[in-house]
Amino acid sequence: MAAEDREHKFEIIEKLIAKSSSFSFAQSVRLLLHHVSLNGKNDFSRNDFLENQIRIRPELSLRFPGTDITKIEKLKDEPLQYLITATFLGLYGTSSPLPTFYTEDLIEELNNEQSIKRDFIDIKNYSIYPLFFKIWGKYRLFYKICEENDEAVINMIYCLLGLENKQLRDQIYNTEKYFRYAGLTIQFPRSAEGLISIIEDCFNLKNQIRINQCILRKVSIPDDQHSLLGISSCALGQDSVIGVVINDIMGKFQIMITDANADILHMFLPDQKLFLELKQMVDFYVNQPLDWELAIELEGKNIETTQPGNKKWSNLGWNTWLASENNVPHKVEPIFSAI
C-alpha cells in the first residue's frame, strides 16, 4: 500500500490509463473528475473539466467493440487534459447512425496519415459524450449526493425525510446517514419491520434485532379520571379504579439486540454515543407517542464479575452482576430505558 493517501489516488489514474479497456465509460469519467477535484492546482469546476478538459471521441474502426472504451491518454499536464476513445454513440465507428462509407472514408484518410475530416466531426462528438454522462448521472442519487454534492438533490431528500428546516436538522446528529432510509420513512403506517431494517443496517447488526411489542408498563391516571365516591368514576366493575396508576400494554415496545457480546453491550450503554444515535433514530422513525426500551441479550460467558477497580464492568444497574466465576448465569438481559 502507498504510504500517503495522495500517492494512492495517483496510482488509480495511472492504472486507469494503463488498463483503460478494463474500466467502464462512466467509471472512467468519474475517476478523472474525482482526480481533478482533489488537485488543488486546478481552477476549473467539475462541469468545466468534463466539458473542456476531457475529450471523448469514438474509435475509428469497424470491428466489434468488446468494451466501452479502448484507450485513455493524458494530453497535457498544465492544465490537465485527457482523451478518451470510446466504442459507442459516436458519429463514426461501429455504432454510428450514419452509413458505413463515412467511417470507411475516415479510415482511408487515417491510412494516408491525415485526420482533417475526423477532427471536424469530433467537434460534434466532443459535445455528445459529456451530455451522455450528465444523463447517466441525473437520476443516480448516490452520484449526485456523494460526488457532485448537488444541493438541489440533497434538499429534495431532506424534504422527503421531513427535515427541510435547517434548525431541525441541526438537532439531529449526522443527518446524511438518514438519506438511505428515505424510502422507509415515507411509508405509512410505519412498521416494526421498517424499524428493524433501519437499525440493523445503520448499526451493522444483521439478524440481531428483534422488536417486542405491547410491553407492560405503569401509567399514571389523570387527576380528572380518579375515582371519587358519588362524583366520578365510581361505577363498580365499569370505570372505578383503586389507586393512581394502571397497567397498560398499548404504549410501549422493546428493542432487543440478540446474540450480543461484551463490545456491543458497552457500545450501547446509555452514556455512550451509539445509544444516543439509536434513541435519535428511533424517535425520528416512530411517529406515535410510544415509550420504548433497549434490551441486550448476551450469554453469561461474555460477562465479567464485578470487581473493585474494574472500570469497564462497574456501572451499577447496567453491566454489573453479583455472580461468582463458578455460578455465572446462562444468559443475561440488561434493559435500558430511553426516557
C-alpha positions as CSV (number, residue, x, y, z in Angstrom):
1,M,0.0,0.0,0.0
2,A,1.1,3.6,-0.6
3,A,2.4,5.5,2.4
4,E,0.2,8.5,1.7
5,D,-3.3,8.9,0.6
6,R,-2.3,11.2,-2.2
7,E,0.1,8.6,-3.7
8,H,-2.7,6.0,-3.7
9,K,-5.0,8.3,-5.7
10,F,-2.4,9.0,-8.3
11,E,-1.9,5.2,-8.7
12,I,-5.5,4.9,-9.6
13,I,-5.1,7.3,-12.5
14,E,-2.0,5.5,-13.7
15,K,-3.9,2.2,-13.7
16,L,-6.8,3.9,-15.5
17,I,-4.5,5.0,-18.3
18,A,-2.5,1.7,-18.4
19,K,-5.6,-0.6,-18.4
20,S,-8.2,1.6,-19.9
21,S,-10.3,-1.1,-21.5
22,S,-11.0,-2.8,-18.1
23,F,-13.0,0.3,-16.9
24,S,-16.5,1.2,-18.0
25,F,-17.1,4.6,-19.5
26,A,-19.0,6.1,-16.6
27,Q,-16.4,4.8,-14.1
28,S,-13.5,6.2,-16.1
29,V,-15.1,9.7,-16.3
30,R,-16.0,9.6,-12.6
31,L,-12.4,8.7,-11.6
32,L,-11.0,11.6,-13.8
33,L,-13.5,14.0,-12.3
34,H,-12.6,12.8,-8.8
35,H,-8.9,13.2,-9.5
36,V,-9.3,16.8,-10.7
37,S,-11.4,17.7,-7.7
38,L,-8.6,16.6,-5.4
39,N,-6.0,18.6,-7.3
40,G,-5.9,22.0,-5.7
41,K,-3.9,23.5,-8.5
42,N,-6.9,23.4,-10.9
43,D,-9.1,26.5,-11.0
44,F,-12.0,24.9,-13.0
45,S,-15.1,23.2,-11.7
46,R,-16.1,19.6,-12.3
47,N,-18.5,20.6,-15.0
48,D,-15.9,22.8,-16.8
49,F,-13.4,19.9,-16.6
50,L,-15.9,17.5,-18.1
51,E,-16.8,19.7,-21.0
52,N,-13.5,21.3,-21.8
53,Q,-10.6,19.2,-20.4
54,I,-11.9,15.6,-21.1
55,R,-12.0,15.0,-24.9
56,I,-14.1,11.9,-25.8
57,R,-14.3,10.6,-29.3
58,P,-15.4,7.2,-30.9
59,E,-12.9,4.6,-32.0
60,L,-12.2,4.8,-35.7
61,S,-12.8,1.1,-36.5
62,L,-15.4,-1.3,-37.9
63,R,-14.5,-4.2,-35.5
64,F,-17.0,-5.4,-32.9
65,P,-16.4,-3.5,-29.7
66,G,-15.7,-5.6,-26.6
67,T,-15.5,-2.8,-24.0
68,D,-16.9,0.7,-23.5
69,I,-13.5,2.3,-24.1
70,T,-10.3,1.3,-25.8
71,K,-7.8,4.0,-24.7
72,I,-7.3,6.9,-22.3
73,E,-4.4,9.3,-22.9
74,K,-3.1,12.2,-21.0
75,L,-2.7,15.1,-23.5
76,K,-1.4,17.8,-21.2
77,D,-0.3,18.3,-17.6
78,E,-0.9,22.1,-17.3
79,P,-3.8,22.3,-17.4
80,L,-4.8,18.7,-17.2
81,Q,-6.4,17.3,-20.3
82,Y,-7.3,13.7,-21.2
83,L,-8.5,12.0,-24.4
84,I,-10.9,9.0,-24.1
85,T,-11.5,6.8,-27.1
86,A,-15.0,5.2,-26.7
87,T,-16.7,2.5,-28.7
88,F,-20.3,3.7,-28.7
89,L,-22.5,6.7,-29.5
90,G,-20.2,8.4,-32.0
91,L,-20.8,9.7,-35.5
92,Y,-18.4,7.2,-36.9
93,G,-17.4,3.6,-36.0
94,T,-19.5,0.5,-35.5
95,S,-22.2,2.3,-33.5
96,S,-22.6,5.2,-35.9
97,P,-26.1,6.0,-37.2
98,L,-24.6,7.2,-40.4
99,P,-23.9,5.0,-43.4
100,T,-20.8,2.9,-43.2
101,F,-19.0,4.6,-46.1
102,Y,-18.5,7.7,-43.8
103,T,-16.4,5.5,-41.5
104,E,-14.6,3.9,-44.4
105,D,-13.6,7.4,-45.8
106,L,-12.2,8.3,-42.4
107,I,-10.2,5.1,-42.2
108,E,-8.8,5.7,-45.6
109,E,-7.9,9.2,-44.6
110,L,-6.1,7.8,-41.5
111,N,-4.2,5.4,-43.6
112,N,-2.9,8.4,-45.6
113,E,-1.8,9.9,-42.2
114,Q,-4.4,12.7,-42.3
115,S,-7.3,13.5,-39.9
116,I,-8.9,16.6,-41.2
117,K,-12.4,15.1,-41.6
118,R,-12.2,13.2,-38.4
119,D,-11.2,16.3,-36.4
120,F,-14.1,18.2,-37.9
121,I,-16.6,15.5,-36.9
122,D,-15.1,15.3,-33.5
123,I,-16.2,18.8,-32.8
124,K,-19.7,17.4,-32.6
125,N,-18.5,14.2,-30.8
126,Y,-16.9,16.3,-28.0
127,S,-20.3,17.7,-27.1
128,I,-22.2,14.4,-27.3
129,Y,-20.3,12.4,-24.7
130,P,-20.4,14.9,-21.8
131,L,-24.2,15.2,-22.4
132,F,-24.5,11.4,-22.2
133,F,-22.6,11.3,-18.9
134,K,-24.8,14.0,-17.4
135,I,-27.9,12.0,-18.5
136,W,-26.3,8.9,-16.9
137,G,-25.8,10.7,-13.5
138,K,-29.1,12.7,-13.4
139,Y,-31.2,10.1,-11.5
140,R,-28.4,8.3,-9.7
141,L,-28.7,9.7,-6.3
142,F,-25.5,8.2,-4.9
143,Y,-23.6,10.1,-7.6
144,K,-25.4,13.4,-7.3
145,I,-25.0,13.4,-3.5
146,C,-21.7,11.8,-2.8
147,E,-19.7,13.0,-5.8
148,E,-21.4,16.1,-7.2
149,N,-22.7,17.3,-3.8
150,D,-25.7,18.6,-5.6
151,E,-27.5,20.9,-3.2
152,A,-30.8,20.7,-5.0
153,V,-30.9,16.9,-4.8
154,I,-29.8,16.9,-1.2
155,N,-32.6,19.4,-0.3
156,M,-35.2,17.2,-2.0
157,I,-34.1,14.2,0.1
158,Y,-34.3,16.3,3.2
159,C,-37.9,17.3,2.2
160,L,-38.8,13.6,1.8
161,L,-37.4,13.0,5.3
162,G,-39.3,16.0,6.7
163,L,-36.0,17.7,7.5
164,E,-36.2,20.7,5.2
165,N,-35.8,23.1,8.1
166,K,-32.1,23.6,8.9
167,Q,-32.8,24.3,12.5
168,L,-34.5,20.9,12.8
169,R,-31.5,19.2,11.0
170,D,-29.1,20.8,13.4
171,Q,-30.8,19.0,16.3
172,I,-30.0,15.6,14.7
173,Y,-26.6,14.1,14.6
174,N,-25.3,13.0,11.2
175,T,-28.4,13.6,9.1
176,E,-26.7,12.3,6.0
177,K,-27.0,8.9,7.5
178,Y,-30.8,9.1,7.1
179,F,-30.7,9.5,3.3
180,R,-30.6,5.8,2.7
181,Y,-33.7,5.3,4.7
182,A,-35.9,7.9,2.9
183,G,-37.8,5.1,1.2
184,L,-38.8,3.6,4.6
185,T,-39.7,6.9,6.2
186,I,-42.2,7.9,3.6
187,Q,-44.2,4.7,4.0
188,F,-47.3,4.9,6.2
189,P,-48.1,3.4,8.6
190,R,-44.6,2.9,9.8
191,S,-44.0,-0.6,11.0
192,A,-41.8,-2.6,13.3
193,E,-40.2,-4.4,10.3
194,G,-39.2,-1.0,8.9
195,L,-37.6,0.0,12.2
196,I,-35.8,-3.4,12.4
197,S,-34.4,-2.8,8.9
198,I,-33.1,0.6,9.7
199,I,-31.4,-0.4,13.0
200,E,-29.8,-3.5,11.5
201,D,-28.4,-1.5,8.6
202,C,-27.3,1.6,10.5
203,F,-25.5,-0.2,13.3
204,N,-24.4,-3.3,11.4
205,L,-26.4,-5.7,13.4
206,K,-27.8,-8.0,10.7
207,N,-30.3,-10.5,12.0
208,Q,-29.7,-9.4,15.6
209,I,-32.6,-7.0,16.1
210,R,-36.0,-8.1,17.5
211,I,-38.9,-5.9,18.5
212,N,-41.2,-7.0,21.3
213,Q,-44.5,-5.2,21.1
214,C,-47.1,-4.5,23.8
215,I,-44.7,-4.3,26.7
216,L,-46.4,-3.9,30.1
217,R,-46.0,-0.6,31.8
218,K,-47.5,1.5,34.6
219,V,-49.4,4.7,33.5
220,S,-50.5,7.4,35.8
221,I,-54.2,8.1,35.8
222,P,-55.0,11.8,35.2
223,D,-56.5,13.7,38.1
224,D,-59.8,14.2,36.5
225,Q,-60.3,10.5,36.0
226,H,-59.6,9.4,39.6
227,S,-62.5,7.6,41.3
228,L,-64.4,10.0,43.6
229,L,-67.3,8.5,45.5
230,G,-70.6,9.8,44.3
231,I,-68.9,12.2,41.8
232,S,-67.0,10.4,39.0
233,S,-65.6,7.0,38.0
234,C,-67.4,5.3,40.8
235,A,-69.4,2.6,39.0
236,L,-68.1,-0.7,40.4
237,G,-66.8,-3.0,37.6
238,Q,-67.1,-0.4,34.9
239,D,-65.0,2.7,35.4
240,S,-63.8,2.7,39.0
241,V,-60.1,2.2,39.7
242,I,-58.3,1.9,43.0
243,G,-55.1,3.8,43.1
244,V,-53.4,6.4,40.8
245,V,-51.7,4.1,38.3
246,I,-53.0,1.5,35.9
247,N,-51.4,-1.3,33.8
248,D,-51.1,-0.5,30.1
249,I,-49.7,-2.6,27.1
250,M,-50.6,-0.2,24.3
251,G,-47.9,2.4,24.7
252,K,-44.5,0.7,24.9
253,F,-42.3,-1.6,22.9
254,Q,-38.9,-3.1,23.4
255,I,-35.9,-3.2,21.0
256,M,-33.8,-6.3,21.7
257,I,-30.3,-6.9,20.4
258,T,-29.8,-10.7,20.4
259,D,-26.6,-12.7,20.4
260,A,-24.6,-9.7,21.6
261,N,-21.1,-9.7,23.0
262,A,-19.4,-7.6,25.6
263,D,-18.3,-5.0,23.0
264,I,-21.9,-4.5,21.8
265,L,-23.1,-4.2,25.4
266,H,-20.6,-1.4,26.2
267,M,-21.2,0.4,23.0
268,F,-24.9,0.7,23.7
269,L,-24.7,1.7,27.3
270,P,-27.0,4.8,28.0
271,D,-24.0,7.1,28.3
272,Q,-22.4,6.1,25.0
273,K,-22.6,7.8,21.6
274,L,-24.3,4.8,19.9
275,F,-27.1,4.7,22.4
276,L,-27.8,8.4,21.8
277,E,-27.7,7.8,18.0
278,L,-30.2,4.9,18.4
279,K,-32.5,7.0,20.5
280,Q,-32.4,9.8,18.0
281,M,-33.1,7.4,15.1
282,V,-36.0,5.6,16.8
283,D,-37.6,8.8,17.9
284,F,-37.3,10.1,14.3
285,Y,-38.9,7.0,12.7
286,V,-41.6,6.3,15.3
287,N,-44.2,8.9,14.6
288,Q,-46.5,7.9,17.5
289,P,-46.1,8.8,21.2
290,L,-44.7,5.4,22.3
291,D,-42.2,4.7,25.0
292,W,-39.5,2.2,24.3
293,E,-36.6,0.5,26.0
294,L,-33.4,-1.3,24.8
295,A,-32.7,-4.9,25.9
296,I,-29.4,-6.5,25.2
297,E,-29.3,-10.3,25.3
298,L,-25.9,-11.9,25.8
299,E,-24.6,-15.2,27.1
300,G,-23.2,-15.4,30.6
301,K,-19.7,-16.4,29.3
302,N,-19.4,-12.9,27.8
303,I,-19.7,-11.1,31.1
304,E,-17.2,-10.5,33.9
305,T,-17.9,-10.5,37.6
306,T,-17.9,-7.2,39.4
307,Q,-14.6,-6.4,41.0
308,P,-13.3,-3.3,42.8
309,G,-11.2,-1.2,40.5
310,N,-12.6,-2.7,37.3
311,K,-13.6,0.4,35.4
312,K,-15.2,-1.4,32.5
313,W,-17.6,-3.6,34.4
314,S,-18.6,-1.2,37.2
315,N,-21.7,0.6,36.1
316,L,-24.3,-0.3,38.7
317,G,-27.5,-1.5,37.1
318,W,-26.0,-1.6,33.6
319,N,-23.2,-4.1,33.5
320,T,-22.7,-5.4,37.0
321,W,-23.8,-8.9,38.2
322,L,-23.4,-10.5,41.6
323,A,-22.1,-13.9,40.5
324,S,-19.1,-15.9,41.1
325,E,-16.9,-17.5,38.3
326,N,-18.5,-20.9,39.0
327,N,-22.0,-19.6,39.1
328,V,-22.4,-17.4,36.0
329,P,-26.0,-17.2,34.6
330,H,-26.6,-18.9,31.3
331,K,-27.9,-15.6,29.8
332,V,-28.3,-12.0,31.0
333,E,-30.5,-9.3,29.6
334,P,-29.8,-5.8,30.8
335,I,-32.6,-3.3,30.0
336,F,-32.0,0.4,29.4
337,S,-34.9,2.9,29.3
338,A,-34.9,5.5,26.6
339,I,-36.8,8.0,28.7
